[in-house]
Amino acid sequence: MGLLHRHRGLTPYLLLAPGLIFLLAFFVVPLGFLAYQSLESGNQATLTYSFTWAWSNYGNALRDYKGHFIRSFEYAGIATALALILSYPLAYWIAFRGGRWKNLLLLFIIAPFFVTYLIRTLAWETILSDNGIVVRTLRDIHVLGANGRLLATSTAVVAGITYNYLPFMALPLYVSLEQIDHSLIEAAQDLYASKWKAFLRVTLPLSLPGVVAGTLLTFIPAAGDFINAQLLGSTKQHMIGNVIQSKFLELTDYPAAAAMSFILMAIILVLVFIYARAVGTEKLTG
Amino acid sequence: MNAVAQPLTARKRVDVVGFLRYHLLTAYSLLMFVYLLLPIGVVILFSFNNPSGRFNYTWQGFTLKYWQNWNSVPGLWGAMKLSLEIALIASLVATALGTLIALALVRYGFRGRGSTNLLIFLPLSTPEIVLGASLLTLFLNVTFVQLGFWTILIAHVMFCISFAVVTVKARLVGFDRHIEEAAMDLGANEWTTFQKVTLPLIAPAILAALLLCFAISVDDFVVTYLNAGSETTFPLFVWGAARVGAPPQVNVFGTAIFVVAVTAMLGSVLYQRRREVRA
């Protein structure tokens, strides 16, 4: 009996060990290396860097690329808000009116995922291109000037980010709306709440876990994105992801790139924790 | 007319505003579907385009020649094969590791549960560029590792594990433990119970985790881009091709992936519905 008991105590650790060791080795340890690298200094051309507690990397990154950081969070914030506004009615419609077609309608929402991220962004490049029908129409009705463009503008980049991450918003929204007990809404209406009031006081609060999950799933990857800025924008729309990427792969300025990665992660974690405090952590980690 | 529908019809009256609002929402949702599917339509359409120059941006005329010569772009099929190979291995490994973690988390109380949950949650809340960058600094500093196949594979397993854990965990949480206790009462040991009872019950979740990991892996660009060295996966090929004008074959491949994925999903949706109808 005693043996069995001891065996049981070990079982969870045996189950966890392979996966957690992998995550420690290739997620936690690399973050340590990133921290180490971010405090190095040296010669960019010969790639000879040494650890010197170079905190100035952080100061320089914030000073030189303040605009990129601000732009990243601005774009991510606007895109998240747009995705929420656009997908809430859709998720609501599927959850409450989808009937037996719900699964099929959900398939339409995730359909964009079945086309490679880069290819669907290139498709937007085609749609928004200068000779495309969208730009020509907008020029004809004088929303755009005669030489007005959509590509290489903030609008195009934000639109691209919104589109690419919209399913991450719509799916959790749908899940939380779908779980709502319809009799609660009917009860509110039986108690003389108008439809609109019943929505505001019953449906909306009950769908908040979905809003929280969707917002995080959209905002976090959006803030680090650089594909939309690269393909749909110009250097004026570049986000911090573009800078990190080029510092690593083109300029081989590893310490600066590492410092920027850390700043990006730190800002996101702070924002997530503030958000988690506001809504309750259980909803985040399940 | 059943009891549930009764109060709804009673409230309907001749509600013109309500009628409009009802159909407004439907119309809006249909428009949203058009928006969601529009780029996919463009990808498919432009796989049949016959561009005059290097850039496949404006419609010039219908042709089947890029479907017929799908394999005439050097490197494209090789990149696709590499992507599929990595996705297959990464999704199997990550799902195995993730399922074990999910079992431990749901089934056992143990010290360090909170920190385990945090360790699973953190990779999901870290932007890809940071995941990729930190792995790259590891591989740059551990000089016996060459960037290439293995580093891509390690990266993909790493970011897939958390998705696998979350998927399987969701199924395990809403699962009746009494069935397992019944098996044990009938004399089955823990391993037999797991094999005969637990595994068949969580099999759909494991399959879902596999498919999810496969899809994420095949589609990944950012982390792969940073850790690929001189190897080229399909998304990396598209990225490179986009700079000089992507050939229509890229659209052919994109369309093919889309058709395969949708067929698989439709199949599983229909299968589920048939099972529900029968149940």
Interface residues (C-beta under 8 A of the other chain):
Chain A: G9 T11 P12 Y13 L15 L16 P18 G19 L20 F22 L23 L24 F26 F27 V28 V29 P30 L31 F33 L34 Y36 Q37 L86 S87 P89 L90 Y92 W93 I94 R97 R100 N103 L104 L105 L107 F108 I109 I110 A111 P112 F113 F114 V115 T116 Y117 L118 I119 R120 L122 A123 W124 E125 T126 I127 S129 N131 G132 Y163 L166 E186 Q189 D190 K195 L216 I220 P221 A223 G224 D225 F226 I227 L231 G241 I244 Q245 F248 L249 Y254 A257 A258 S261 F262 L264 M265 I268 L269 V272 L284 T285 G286
Chain B: P7 L8 R11 G18 L25 T26 Y28 S29 M32 F33 Y35 L36 L37 L38 P39 I40 V42 V43 F46 N56 Y57 T58 L97 G98 L100 I101 L103 A104 R107 Y108 F110 T116 N117 L118 L119 I120 F121 L122 P123 S125 T126 P127 E128 I129 V130 L131 A133 S134 L135 L136 T137 L138 L140 N141 I154 A155 V157 M158 I161 V165 V166 K169 A170 A215 V218 D219 F221 V222 Y225 L226 F234 P235 V238 W239 A242 A246 V250 N251 G254 I257 F258 A261 V262 M265 L266 V269 Q272 R273
